[in-house]
Amino acid sequence: MADNNEPKTYPLYKYAPSMAAAVILCICFLASTILHFYQMFRKRFWFLTAFAIGGLYPLPLKTPPGKYRRTPFVIQNSYILIAPALFAATIYMILGRVIRLTDGDQYSVVRNGIVTKVFLTGEMLCFVMIGVGGSLVSIETTKPDSSNAKMGSNIILAGLILQLVWFVFFVAIAAVFQYRIRLYLTMRVRARPDIRWERYLASLYVVSELILIRSIFRVIEYGQGIDGNLQSKEVSFYLFDAVPMLMVMVWMNWQHPGEISLLLRDGGIESTSSQPSHERVNSDIPLQVHVPKGVGDGL
């Protein structure tokens, strides 16, 4: 006779999940996340906190093959949908810091004082929509054809589409800024060869492209619905979601944006940028800043 205390299980996947692939993925994410936390705490790069937390992306909550417990499944799927928003939020903050570092506010379509706030607000809206939709879907996990489940899926799809459009807009803003500042270098950029702004933006574009791949995949996946081809193949999740997000993590380990914070903080730029322009007489005088070995390697 079955044990009444045993957790109830459900056939929640349309494929047989590979435990080996899940374990390998979790180990890779864990290694990269630990390194991110180390890099963050070592030099107090607190603006990267959201990014490091996003590295907890693949929660190992699966039960033995065949049937699966609903609560771990819901937690896992919700976090997988939400976590990349934490990556995007950090990328928005990086652009704001690059604009401030180069003193290139006049070249940004959105004023630097609000650029981070504008994009973070949009990302938070997407975050809430995906979270609410995920909650509705989770209530009816075993009834995917119910009205609540369909409504939840539609809300998730709307959140994903908005997130994709918002992110494309962000990349366009970054590209316009790069084009303008390349044509008309600021005095600070001319005087400070240690400000490698083009490499910072190039790194930002790499991770942005990876996030866009994942976002497009998720939009198509939820557009197809529960019976769609993408949701029935585990390899799709790994190729277009898990692996790109792991590449974002590893790339940011290598091309670490901490160098930007060091230049702002230890180079005195952060304090001078807050002063009125007529008081910043010496803001563009070259200042040698020692960037410790290992911070921003590869930049």
Backbone as CSV, one residue per row, in Angstrom:
resi,resn,N_x,N_y,N_z,CA_x,CA_y,CA_z,C_x,C_y,C_z
1,MET,0.841,-1.198,0.000,0.000,0.000,0.000,0.873,1.242,0.000
2,ALA,0.491,2.242,-0.753,1.301,3.449,-0.885,1.314,4.219,0.421
3,ASP,2.399,4.841,0.716,2.573,5.649,1.919,1.838,6.980,1.743
4,ASN,0.860,7.243,2.649,0.073,8.473,2.537,0.899,9.726,2.784
5,ASN,2.053,9.532,3.476,2.905,10.681,3.777,3.841,11.038,2.622
6,GLU,3.875,10.182,1.621,4.767,10.424,0.490,4.231,11.572,-0.354
7,PRO,5.102,12.548,-0.742,4.639,13.701,-1.533,3.994,13.258,-2.838
8,LYS,2.892,13.914,-3.193,2.202,13.583,-4.432,3.027,14.045,-5.614
9,THR,3.082,13.217,-6.640,3.880,13.566,-7.818,2.991,13.631,-9.050
10,TYR,3.539,14.312,-10.098,2.769,14.547,-11.320,3.683,14.402,-12.535
11,PRO,3.120,14.018,-13.687,3.898,13.991,-14.940,3.954,15.400,-15.532
12,LEU,4.906,16.210,-15.093,4.915,17.636,-15.427,5.690,17.977,-16.690
13,TYR,6.536,17.090,-17.164,7.335,17.379,-18.354,6.794,16.609,-19.553
14,LYS,6.988,17.185,-20.736,6.591,16.503,-21.966,7.756,15.707,-22.548
15,TYR,8.797,15.550,-21.757,9.975,14.778,-22.161,10.581,14.180,-20.899
16,ALA,11.520,13.282,-21.075,12.204,12.682,-19.930,13.453,13.517,-19.640
17,PRO,13.444,14.335,-18.590,14.597,15.205,-18.295,15.866,14.404,-18.043
18,SER,16.961,14.932,-18.547,18.258,14.282,-18.357,18.868,14.749,-17.037
19,MET,19.016,13.819,-16.094,19.605,14.164,-14.809,21.074,14.541,-14.969
20,ALA,21.787,13.850,-15.867,23.213,14.124,-16.080,23.414,15.548,-16.605
21,ALA,22.592,15.938,-17.595,22.713,17.285,-18.154,22.395,18.337,-17.101
22,ALA,21.376,18.079,-16.270,20.990,19.031,-15.221,22.103,19.204,-14.198
23,VAL,22.732,18.094,-13.808,23.809,18.142,-12.814,25.010,18.913,-13.356
24,ILE,25.382,18.629,-14.604,26.523,19.331,-15.220,26.247,20.822,-15.292
25,LEU,25.019,21.179,-15.697,24.647,22.584,-15.801,24.708,23.270,-14.431
26,CYS,24.192,22.599,-13.426,24.191,23.178,-12.077,25.609,23.391,-11.565
27,ILE,26.496,22.454,-11.827,27.888,22.581,-11.387,28.548,23.775,-12.064
28,CYS,28.308,23.927,-13.378,28.902,25.048,-14.122,28.379,26.386,-13.609
29,PHE,27.073,26.478,-13.396,26.496,27.716,-12.879,26.999,28.009,-11.467
30,LEU,27.091,26.971,-10.658,27.549,27.155,-9.280,28.976,27.679,-9.248
31,ALA,29.845,27.107,-10.087,31.243,27.550,-10.129,31.334,29.016,-10.546
32,SER,30.591,29.392,-11.592,30.622,30.773,-12.067,30.021,31.721,-11.030
33,THR,28.943,31.295,-10.367,28.288,32.138,-9.366,29.192,32.372,-8.161
34,ILE,29.869,31.340,-7.708,30.794,31.485,-6.579,31.890,32.485,-6.926
35,LEU,32.400,32.398,-8.156,33.436,33.335,-8.593,32.883,34.759,-8.647
36,HIS,31.640,34.910,-9.095,31.025,36.243,-9.144,30.887,36.832,-7.741
37,PHE,30.455,36.028,-6.790,30.331,36.527,-5.421,31.705,36.904,-4.860
38,TYR,32.714,36.108,-5.189,34.078,36.422,-4.739,34.554,37.744,-5.342
39,GLN,34.347,37.905,-6.655,34.757,39.144,-7.327,34.001,40.349,-6.776
40,MET,32.738,40.141,-6.438,31.921,41.233,-5.935,32.349,41.652,-4.522
41,PHE,32.512,40.688,-3.631,32.864,40.997,-2.240,34.302,41.483,-2.111
42,ARG,35.171,40.999,-2.977,36.582,41.349,-2.868,36.814,42.845,-2.991
43,LYS,36.117,43.488,-3.913,36.309,44.926,-4.138,35.028,45.739,-3.928
44,ARG,34.018,45.109,-3.309,32.770,45.796,-2.954,32.053,46.356,-4.187
45,PHE,31.888,45.512,-5.181,31.133,45.896,-6.379,29.651,45.567,-6.151
46,TRP,28.993,46.328,-5.283,27.643,45.968,-4.855,26.611,46.083,-5.966
47,PHE,26.877,46.858,-6.996,25.899,46.988,-8.081,25.744,45.678,-8.860
48,LEU,26.641,44.720,-8.607,26.571,43.419,-9.275,25.822,42.372,-8.439
49,THR,25.211,42.791,-7.332,24.511,41.848,-6.456,23.403,41.108,-7.194
50,ALA,22.577,41.837,-7.947,21.474,41.205,-8.682,21.990,40.186,-9.682
51,PHE,23.093,40.527,-10.334,23.668,39.614,-11.325,24.124,38.317,-10.653
52,ALA,24.798,38.446,-9.518,25.297,37.264,-8.810,24.136,36.384,-8.340
53,ILE,23.067,37.015,-7.853,21.899,36.249,-7.420,21.260,35.536,-8.608
54,GLY,21.278,36.181,-9.766,20.734,35.550,-10.967,21.481,34.291,-11.355
55,GLY,22.712,34.147,-10.864,23.490,32.948,-11.159,22.955,31.697,-10.494
56,LEU,22.026,31.867,-9.555,21.390,30.709,-8.915,20.279,30.154,-9.800
57,TYR,20.349,30.498,-11.061,19.393,30.190,-12.129,18.884,28.748,-12.150
58,PRO,19.748,27.712,-12.248,19.223,26.348,-12.410,19.095,25.633,-11.065
59,LEU,18.029,25.892,-10.330,17.873,25.256,-9.024,17.692,23.748,-9.186
60,PRO,18.491,22.934,-8.504,18.413,21.468,-8.636,17.287,20.904,-7.791
61,LEU,16.049,21.077,-8.256,14.903,20.675,-7.447,14.137,19.488,-8.032
62,LYS,14.724,18.812,-8.994,14.015,17.700,-9.621,13.990,16.476,-8.700
63,THR,12.890,15.730,-8.795,12.763,14.475,-8.080,13.153,13.351,-9.026
64,PRO,13.220,12.092,-8.570,13.640,10.992,-9.441,12.786,10.917,-10.706
65,PRO,13.378,10.385,-11.810,12.701,10.349,-13.102,11.327,9.708,-13.051
66,GLY,10.439,10.158,-13.934,9.120,9.588,-14.075,8.053,10.571,-13.666
67,LYS,7.900,10.757,-12.361,6.923,11.702,-11.823,7.665,12.773,-11.028
68,TYR,7.050,13.958,-10.887,7.743,15.078,-10.263,6.827,15.801,-9.283
69,ARG,7.398,16.285,-8.195,6.638,17.057,-7.216,6.337,18.445,-7.782
70,ARG,5.141,18.930,-7.497,4.694,20.159,-8.129,5.411,21.402,-7.588
71,THR,5.553,21.513,-6.278,6.144,22.725,-5.701,7.563,22.988,-6.192
72,PRO,8.484,22.002,-6.148,9.826,22.262,-6.703,9.795,22.621,-8.177
73,PHE,8.886,21.994,-8.925,8.769,22.274,-10.349,8.353,23.733,-10.574
74,VAL,7.365,24.203,-9.810,6.875,25.571,-9.949,7.967,26.571,-9.591
75,ILE,8.681,26.315,-8.475,9.760,27.211,-8.046,10.839,27.278,-9.112
76,GLN,11.217,26.130,-9.620,12.278,26.067,-10.618,11.888,26.816,-11.889
77,ASN,10.703,26.531,-12.422,10.293,27.156,-13.679,10.112,28.667,-13.524
78,SER,9.577,29.094,-12.372,9.383,30.537,-12.149,10.717,31.245,-12.091
79,TYR,11.680,30.664,-11.386,12.974,31.324,-11.244,13.730,31.356,-12.569
80,ILE,13.593,30.289,-13.355,14.249,30.257,-14.659,13.718,31.377,-15.557
81,LEU,12.422,31.688,-15.435,11.841,32.770,-16.228,12.275,34.138,-15.718
82,ILE,12.403,34.280,-14.388,12.659,35.583,-13.784,14.139,35.934,-13.711
83,ALA,15.005,34.946,-13.476,16.429,35.211,-13.221,17.122,36.056,-14.292
84,PRO,16.901,35.802,-15.599,17.581,36.628,-16.609,17.256,38.115,-16.509
85,ALA,16.123,38.457,-15.890,15.804,39.870,-15.689,16.836,40.521,-14.766
86,LEU,17.403,39.743,-13.855,18.441,40.262,-12.963,19.725,40.541,-13.749
87,PHE,20.009,39.703,-14.745,21.160,39.961,-15.624,20.943,41.269,-16.389
88,ALA,19.731,41.411,-16.959,19.430,42.598,-17.754,19.522,43.865,-16.905
89,ALA,19.027,43.793,-15.671,19.069,44.958,-14.783,20.505,45.415,-14.552
90,THR,21.407,44.468,-14.393,22.815,44.807,-14.176,23.421,45.437,-15.416
91,ILE,23.043,44.936,-16.584,23.567,45.487,-17.832,23.115,46.943,-18.008
92,TYR,21.889,47.241,-17.592,21.409,48.621,-17.649,22.289,49.524,-16.782
93,MET,22.631,49.037,-15.598,23.467,49.827,-14.688,24.873,50.022,-15.244
94,ILE,25.369,49.030,-15.967,26.709,49.137,-16.550,26.747,50.260,-17.587
95,LEU,25.707,50.337,-18.433,25.670,51.418,-19.431,25.665,52.775,-18.741
96,GLY,24.878,52.932,-17.693,24.842,54.190,-16.965,26.205,54.568,-16.417
97,ARG,26.948,53.583,-15.945,28.284,53.844,-15.404,29.281,54.194,-16.508
98,VAL,29.132,53.573,-17.677,30.019,53.912,-18.798,29.780,55.344,-19.250
99,ILE,28.514,55.751,-19.313,28.194,57.129,-19.703,28.787,58.107,-18.694
100,ARG,28.653,57.796,-17.419,29.202,58.682,-16.394,30.723,58.694,-16.420
101,LEU,31.301,57.538,-16.674,32.760,57.421,-16.705,33.361,58.257,-17.826
102,THR,32.701,58.275,-18.975,33.222,59.010,-20.136,32.802,60.473,-20.144
103,ASP,31.940,60.845,-19.186,31.386,62.207,-19.157,30.637,62.488,-20.461
104,GLY,29.929,61.454,-20.935,29.260,61.553,-22.240,27.760,61.690,-22.167
105,ASP,27.270,62.323,-21.105,25.825,62.468,-20.923,25.163,63.144,-22.120
106,GLN,25.868,64.107,-22.726,25.277,64.850,-23.846,25.090,63.984,-25.080
107,TYR,25.702,62.827,-25.131,25.587,61.934,-26.281,24.550,60.833,-26.085
108,SER,23.962,60.768,-24.923,22.971,59.727,-24.638,21.570,60.214,-24.981
109,VAL,20.801,59.387,-25.670,19.428,59.729,-26.025,18.602,59.955,-24.759
110,VAL,18.837,59.099,-23.761,18.190,59.250,-22.456,19.223,59.815,-21.493
111,ARG,18.892,60.887,-20.818,19.838,61.542,-19.923,20.387,60.544,-18.902
112,ASN,21.696,60.571,-18.677,22.341,59.586,-17.823,21.778,59.570,-16.416
113,GLY,21.313,60.713,-15.945,20.773,60.754,-14.593,19.561,59.860,-14.410
114,ILE,18.868,59.549,-15.530,17.662,58.729,-15.429,17.721,57.461,-16.279
115,VAL,18.805,57.285,-17.054,18.851,56.142,-17.974,18.703,54.817,-17.229
116,THR,19.416,54.662,-16.110,19.316,53.418,-15.350,17.923,53.269,-14.757
117,LYS,17.364,54.358,-14.221,16.039,54.302,-13.604,14.972,53.945,-14.634
118,VAL,15.088,54.514,-15.830,14.096,54.256,-16.878,14.076,52.780,-17.251
119,PHE,15.242,52.225,-17.507,15.295,50.829,-17.943,15.001,49.860,-16.798
120,LEU,15.419,50.204,-15.594,15.103,49.342,-14.446,13.603,49.336,-14.170
121,THR,12.942,50.481,-14.355,11.496,50.540,-14.166,10.785,49.637,-15.166
122,GLY,11.214,49.702,-16.430,10.631,48.833,-17.449,10.889,47.366,-17.147
123,GLU,12.087,47.063,-16.694,12.432,45.679,-16.368,11.625,45.176,-15.174
124,MET,11.382,46.046,-14.191,10.579,45.660,-13.033,9.142,45.353,-13.447
125,LEU,8.612,46.125,-14.400,7.263,45.861,-14.898,7.201,44.481,-15.550
126,CYS,8.197,44.171,-16.371,8.265,42.843,-17.005,8.401,41.754,-15.948
127,PHE,9.226,42.021,-14.947,9.466,41.093,-13.845,8.145,40.748,-13.144
128,VAL,7.358,41.782,-12.853,6.085,41.582,-12.158,5.108,40.809,-13.042
129,MET,5.040,41.170,-14.319,4.116,40.491,-15.229,4.446,39.006,-15.336
130,ILE,5.726,38.697,-15.496,6.142,37.291,-15.614,5.878,36.557,-14.308
131,GLY,6.123,37.251,-13.181,5.884,36.624,-11.882,4.406,36.331,-11.650
132,VAL,3.540,37.300,-11.986,2.099,37.112,-11.817,1.603,35.993,-12.737
133,GLY,2.059,36.029,-13.986,1.658,34.978,-14.922,2.121,33.613,-14.464
134,GLY,3.356,33.550,-13.957,3.880,32.281,-13.455,3.083,31.764,-12.270
135,SER,2.617,32.683,-11.427,1.808,32.277,-10.271,0.487,31.664,-10.716
136,LEU,-0.153,32.284,-11.718,-1.414,31.745,-12.225,-1.226,30.368,-12.852
137,VAL,-0.140,30.233,-13.605,0.139,28.938,-14.238,0.433,27.879,-13.176
138,SER,1.158,28.266,-12.129,1.542,27.303,-11.090,0.328,26.778,-10.334
139,ILE,-0.722,27.620,-10.190,-1.928,27.180,-9.494,-2.594,26.035,-10.240
140,GLU,-2.474,26.074,-11.557,-3.116,25.056,-12.394,-2.078,24.227,-13.141
141,THR,-0.990,23.879,-12.452,0.091,23.137,-13.105,-0.394,21.846,-13.739
142,THR,-1.287,21.158,-13.042,-1.769,19.865,-13.561,-2.978,20.025,-14.480
143,LYS,-3.418,21.290,-14.699,-4.553,21.549,-15.586,-4.172,22.639,-16.582
144,PRO,-3.276,22.336,-17.514,-2.763,23.355,-18.437,-3.806,23.960,-19.352
145,ASP,-4.981,23.327,-19.474,-6.024,23.840,-20.358,-7.053,24.695,-19.620
146,SER,-6.861,24.896,-18.314,-7.819,25.688,-17.540,-7.707,27.162,-17.921
147,SER,-8.734,27.949,-17.572,-8.751,29.367,-17.911,-7.638,30.126,-17.185
148,ASN,-7.375,29.760,-15.918,-6.308,30.423,-15.160,-4.940,30.158,-15.778
149,ALA,-4.714,28.916,-16.188,-3.427,28.556,-16.793,-3.226,29.303,-18.106
150,LYS,-4.280,29.387,-18.926,-4.178,30.094,-20.201,-3.960,31.591,-19.987
151,MET,-4.657,32.150,-18.997,-4.467,33.566,-18.687,-3.041,33.812,-18.214
152,GLY,-2.536,32.930,-17.355,-1.171,33.060,-16.862,-0.156,32.994,-17.985
153,SER,-0.353,32.061,-18.908,0.562,31.933,-20.045,0.542,33.180,-20.915
154,ASN,-0.645,33.759,-21.104,-0.761,34.978,-21.911,-0.062,36.155,-21.237
155,ILE,-0.193,36.238,-19.912,0.480,37.318,-19.173,1.993,37.144,-19.261
156,ILE,2.467,35.909,-19.133,3.905,35.631,-19.266,4.379,36.027,-20.652
157,LEU,3.611,35.657,-21.685,3.981,35.986,-23.061,4.042,37.501,-23.257
158,ALA,3.073,38.218,-22.705,3.065,39.683,-22.828,4.285,40.274,-22.120
159,GLY,4.614,39.730,-20.939,5.791,40.192,-20.206,7.077,39.927,-20.958
160,LEU,7.168,38.768,-21.592,8.367,38.410,-22.353,8.517,39.286,-23.595
161,ILE,7.387,39.569,-24.270,7.434,40.432,-25.457,7.865,41.840,-25.058
162,LEU,7.279,42.360,-23.978,7.650,43.694,-23.502,9.123,43.732,-23.110
163,GLN,9.581,42.678,-22.463,10.990,42.597,-22.060,11.901,42.604,-23.277
164,LEU,11.507,41.880,-24.317,12.300,41.826,-25.545,12.350,43.195,-26.218
165,VAL,11.188,43.846,-26.351,11.140,45.169,-26.971,11.953,46.174,-26.161
166,TRP,11.830,46.128,-24.857,12.546,47.039,-23.964,14.050,46.856,-24.094
167,PHE,14.464,45.600,-24.213,15.894,45.311,-24.298,16.462,45.752,-25.649
168,VAL,15.692,45.566,-26.719,16.115,46.039,-28.043,16.272,47.556,-28.024
169,PHE,15.342,48.236,-27.374,15.422,49.690,-27.232,16.691,50.084,-26.478
170,PHE,17.011,49.339,-25.435,18.218,49.609,-24.659,19.476,49.465,-25.520
171,VAL,19.555,48.389,-26.297,20.716,48.171,-27.163,20.838,49.311,-28.173
172,ALA,19.700,49.773,-28.695,19.712,50.893,-29.641,20.246,52.160,-28.970
173,ILE,19.847,52.402,-27.730,20.339,53.565,-26.981,21.854,53.481,-26.821
174,ALA,22.350,52.280,-26.476,23.785,52.085,-26.301,24.529,52.309,-27.616
175,ALA,23.958,51.818,-28.721,24.600,51.963,-30.028,24.667,53.425,-30.466
176,VAL,23.592,54.171,-30.221,23.583,55.599,-30.571,24.631,56.345,-29.752
177,PHE,24.709,56.013,-28.472,25.722,56.641,-27.606,27.128,56.359,-28.123
178,GLN,27.392,55.105,-28.491,28.713,54.748,-28.993,29.034,55.492,-30.283
179,TYR,28.065,55.570,-31.182,28.275,56.261,-32.456,28.614,57.733,-32.234
180,ARG,27.881,58.365,-31.355,28.088,59.793,-31.114,29.424,60.076,-30.430
181,ILE,29.742,59.303,-29.407,30.969,59.595,-28.670,32.202,59.221,-29.493
182,ARG,32.051,58.294,-30.414,33.169,57.955,-31.293,33.466,59.109,-32.249
183,LEU,32.420,59.795,-32.683,32.603,60.951,-33.572,33.162,62.153,-32.815
184,TYR,32.694,62.342,-31.579,33.089,63.517,-30.797,33.539,63.077,-29.403
185,LEU,34.793,62.677,-29.312,35.332,62.215,-28.039,35.275,63.315,-26.991
186,THR,34.889,62.956,-25.799,34.867,63.931,-24.713,36.297,64.222,-24.257
187,MET,36.459,65.332,-23.565,37.773,65.702,-23.046,38.307,64.641,-22.088
188,ARG,37.402,64.068,-21.319,37.853,63.059,-20.360,38.398,61.823,-21.072
189,VAL,37.716,61.389,-22.120,38.166,60.216,-22.868,39.513,60.491,-23.530
190,ARG,39.678,61.694,-24.051,40.960,62.057,-24.677,42.089,62.069,-23.651
191,ALA,41.781,62.536,-22.449,42.820,62.695,-21.428,43.085,61.423,-20.642
192,ARG,42.149,60.446,-20.724,42.267,59.245,-19.903,42.318,57.986,-20.761
193,PRO,43.511,57.593,-21.214,43.614,56.372,-22.024,43.255,55.112,-21.244
194,ASP,43.214,55.206,-19.915,42.859,54.030,-19.119,41.350,53.772,-19.111
195,ILE,40.569,54.701,-19.668,39.126,54.479,-19.801,38.875,53.746,-21.112
196,ARG,38.741,52.460,-21.050,38.584,51.630,-22.253,37.094,51.456,-22.579
197,TRP,36.448,52.556,-22.876,35.004,52.588,-23.025,34.490,51.712,-24.158
198,GLU,35.242,51.625,-25.252,34.780,50.807,-26.375,34.770,49.320,-26.016
199,ARG,35.734,48.900,-25.231,35.745,47.497,-24.798,34.618,47.218,-23.811
200,TYR,34.314,48.192,-22.966,33.201,48.002,-22.036,31.895,47.828,-22.810
201,LEU,31.694,48.660,-23.831,30.475,48.573,-24.628,30.449,47.299,-25.472
202,ALA,31.603,46.889,-25.984,31.666,45.650,-26.769,31.263,44.459,-25.908
203,SER,31.732,44.452,-24.668,31.365,43.392,-23.740,29.874,43.433,-23.455
204,LEU,29.335,44.634,-23.317,27.898,44.799,-23.071,27.088,44.243,-24.238
205,TYR,27.568,44.462,-25.480,26.855,43.954,-26.652,26.863,42.424,-26.701
206,VAL,27.965,41.820,-26.297,28.056,40.355,-26.317,27.000,39.739,-25.411
207,VAL,26.939,40.203,-24.169,25.963,39.630,-23.244,24.538,40.012,-23.642
208,SER,24.373,41.171,-24.256,23.045,41.577,-24.715,22.543,40.651,-25.808
209,GLU,23.417,40.274,-26.729,23.028,39.360,-27.805,22.621,38.000,-27.243
210,LEU,23.340,37.535,-26.235,23.006,36.248,-25.625,21.647,36.309,-24.928
211,ILE,21.384,37.414,-24.246,20.092,37.574,-23.579,18.967,37.703,-24.607
212,LEU,19.249,38.369,-25.723,18.243,38.492,-26.782,17.893,37.132,-27.380
213,ILE,18.901,36.271,-27.552,18.645,34.915,-28.066,17.675,34.198,-27.141
214,ARG,17.948,34.278,-25.854,17.090,33.632,-24.858,15.688,34.235,-24.871
215,SER,15.595,35.562,-24.979,14.296,36.233,-24.947,13.444,35.856,-26.160
216,ILE,14.073,35.823,-27.337,13.351,35.436,-28.555,12.855,34.003,-28.449
217,PHE,13.687,33.129,-27.918,13.303,31.728,-27.725,12.077,31.618,-26.824
218,ARG,12.094,32.346,-25.709,10.988,32.260,-24.753,9.692,32.825,-25.343
219,VAL,9.798,33.883,-26.124,8.608,34.447,-26.762,7.995,33.432,-27.726
220,ILE,8.840,32.806,-28.536,8.346,31.787,-29.481,7.772,30.599,-28.725
221,GLU,8.446,30.179,-27.670,8.007,29.018,-26.881,6.612,29.235,-26.306
222,TYR,6.424,30.380,-25.645,5.111,30.645,-25.048,4.082,31.015,-26.101
223,GLY,4.540,31.520,-27.246,3.622,31.784,-28.346,3.055,30.498,-28.920
224,GLN,3.868,29.444,-28.944,3.408,28.147,-29.442,2.441,27.474,-28.473
225,GLY,2.575,27.778,-27.189,1.692,27.177,-26.196,2.234,25.874,-25.639
226,ILE,1.459,25.281,-24.719,1.885,24.091,-23.992,2.117,22.898,-24.911
227,ASP,1.434,22.882,-26.043,1.583,21.764,-26.983,2.572,22.075,-28.097
228,GLY,3.291,23.170,-27.955,4.239,23.565,-28.986,5.454,22.671,-29.061
229,ASN,6.152,22.769,-30.169,7.312,21.926,-30.407,8.452,22.214,-29.434
230,LEU,8.658,23.467,-29.085,9.784,23.832,-28.218,9.628,23.298,-26.802
231,GLN,8.387,23.287,-26.283,8.178,22.803,-24.923,8.230,21.290,-24.819
232,SER,8.260,20.627,-25.932,8.299,19.162,-25.905,9.701,18.607,-26.084
233,LYS,10.706,19.491,-26.244,12.082,19.042,-26.461,13.013,19.716,-25.454
234,GLU,13.657,18.901,-24.639,14.553,19.437,-23.616,15.760,20.135,-24.237
235,VAL,16.210,19.642,-25.387,17.396,20.216,-26.021,17.185,21.690,-26.371
236,SER,15.945,22.076,-26.650,15.649,23.478,-26.969,15.969,24.375,-25.789
237,PHE,15.592,23.924,-24.596,15.861,24.707,-23.389,17.357,24.899,-23.184
238,TYR,18.127,23.848,-23.379,19.579,23.942,-23.175,20.246,24.827,-24.225
239,LEU,19.844,24.666,-25.489,20.500,25.393,-26.575,20.189,26.885,-26.568
240,PHE,18.939,27.232,-26.266,18.516,28.623,-26.425,18.249,29.365,-25.118
241,ASP,18.403,28.679,-23.997,18.177,29.344,-22.716,19.332,29.091,-21.752
242,ALA,19.490,27.848,-21.337,20.486,27.530,-20.307,21.915,27.859,-20.741
243,VAL,22.300,27.391,-21.922,23.672,27.617,-22.384,23.956,29.104,-22.626
244,PRO,23.079,29.852,-23.303,23.335,31.291,-23.448,23.469,32.012,-22.100
245,MET,22.639,31.650,-21.115,22.730,32.302,-19.807,24.020,31.918,-19.076
246,LEU,24.459,30.689,-19.262,25.743,30.281,-18.687,26.876,31.053,-19.350
247,MET,26.782,31.258,-20.656,27.801,32.032,-21.368,27.836,33.480,-20.879
248,VAL,26.662,34.036,-20.547,26.613,35.384,-19.973,27.384,35.414,-18.658
249,MET,27.143,34.411,-17.818,27.821,34.345,-16.518,29.331,34.255,-16.686
250,VAL,29.773,33.341,-17.540,31.208,33.107,-17.717,31.868,34.329,-18.372
251,TRP,31.188,34.909,-19.355,31.751,36.093,-20.023,31.972,37.219,-19.015
252,MET,31.005,37.402,-18.129,31.121,38.470,-17.140,32.149,38.146,-16.056
253,ASN,32.451,36.871,-15.851,33.582,36.519,-14.988,34.877,37.015,-15.611
254,TRP,34.975,36.819,-16.925,36.207,37.149,-17.652,36.293,38.653,-17.913
255,GLN,35.255,39.200,-18.568,35.217,40.626,-18.866,34.486,41.339,-17.721
256,HIS,35.054,41.269,-16.557,34.363,41.755,-15.364,34.227,43.279,-15.393
257,PRO,33.011,43.801,-15.139,32.792,45.251,-15.190,33.290,45.993,-13.954
258,GLY,33.951,45.281,-13.052,34.444,45.928,-11.845,35.448,47.035,-12.125
259,GLU,36.151,46.933,-13.254,37.121,47.963,-13.603,36.454,49.325,-13.736
260,ILE,35.213,49.334,-14.228,34.478,50.592,-14.384,34.251,51.231,-13.022
261,SER,33.849,50.433,-12.046,33.607,50.960,-10.705,34.887,51.450,-10.056
262,LEU,35.990,50.742,-10.300,37.262,51.178,-9.728,37.671,52.534,-10.277
263,LEU,37.471,52.730,-11.582,37.821,54.014,-12.182,36.928,55.139,-11.651
264,LEU,35.645,54.832,-11.479,34.727,55.834,-10.943,35.036,56.155,-9.485
265,ARG,35.307,55.102,-8.726,35.489,55.264,-7.283,36.895,55.734,-6.922
266,ASP,37.892,55.005,-7.356,39.271,55.302,-6.965,39.915,56.361,-7.851
267,GLY,39.301,56.597,-9.026,39.849,57.615,-9.914,39.286,58.988,-9.654
268,GLY,38.384,59.088,-8.669,37.844,60.391,-8.305,36.763,60.899,-9.225
269,ILE,36.382,60.117,-10.238,35.399,60.584,-11.211,34.014,60.642,-10.596
270,GLU,33.709,59.680,-9.716,32.387,59.611,-9.123,32.086,60.861,-8.301
271,SER,33.089,61.359,-7.593,32.874,62.537,-6.760,32.825,63.821,-7.585
272,THR,33.677,63.919,-8.622,33.705,65.135,-9.421,32.503,65.247,-10.330
273,SER,31.948,64.101,-10.749,30.806,64.135,-11.664,29.572,64.722,-11.010
274,SER,29.505,64.691,-9.674,28.332,65.206,-8.983,28.391,66.714,-8.798
275,GLN,29.540,67.336,-9.123,29.683,68.765,-8.966,29.181,69.486,-10.216
276,PRO,28.778,70.757,-10.068,28.379,71.537,-11.250,29.521,71.604,-12.242
277,SER,29.191,71.670,-13.539,30.208,71.605,-14.580,31.236,72.716,-14.465
278,HIS,30.810,73.935,-14.003,31.765,75.033,-13.939,32.757,74.850,-12.798
279,GLU,32.456,73.914,-11.855,33.362,73.674,-10.748,34.327,72.540,-11.040
280,ARG,34.076,71.801,-12.153,34.921,70.654,-12.452,36.040,71.069,-13.390
281,VAL,36.842,72.002,-12.942,37.899,72.545,-13.796,38.920,71.477,-14.133
282,ASN,39.235,70.650,-13.162,40.302,69.667,-13.361,39.759,68.255,-13.549
283,SER,38.492,68.120,-13.931,37.903,66.790,-14.001,38.497,65.942,-15.101
284,ASP,39.138,66.573,-16.092,39.664,65.792,-17.204,41.185,65.678,-17.171
285,ILE,41.798,66.056,-16.056,43.240,65.897,-15.934,43.556,64.435,-15.738
286,PRO,44.520,63.879,-16.481,44.835,62.466,-16.345,45.180,62.117,-14.909
287,LEU,44.649,60.990,-14.459,44.939,60.514,-13.114,45.244,59.038,-13.201
288,GLN,46.385,58.652,-12.749,46.789,57.257,-12.826,46.035,56.454,-11.773
289,VAL,45.380,55.405,-12.230,44.636,54.553,-11.314,45.168,53.148,-11.449
290,HIS,45.496,52.558,-10.336,46.009,51.201,-10.352,44.822,50.233,-10.289
291,VAL,44.640,49.464,-11.337,43.600,48.447,-11.361,44.234,47.120,-10.997
292,PRO,43.843,46.527,-9.843,44.481,45.282,-9.402,44.381,44.193,-10.450
293,LYS,45.402,43.402,-10.491,45.445,42.281,-11.439,44.290,41.338,-11.162
294,GLY,43.613,40.937,-12.237,42.512,40.013,-12.094,41.149,40.688,-12.208
295,VAL,41.118,42.027,-11.982,39.880,42.766,-12.128,39.763,43.254,-13.559
296,GLY,38.728,42.804,-14.250,38.522,43.216,-15.639,39.508,42.552,-16.593
297,ASP,40.046,41.386,-16.194,40.962,40.673,-17.102,40.281,40.426,-18.427
298,GLY,40.984,40.647,-19.486,40.455,40.404,-20.832,39.844,41.630,-21.443
299,LEU,39.594,42.657,-20.622,39.031,43.882,-21.178,40.089,44.632,-21.962
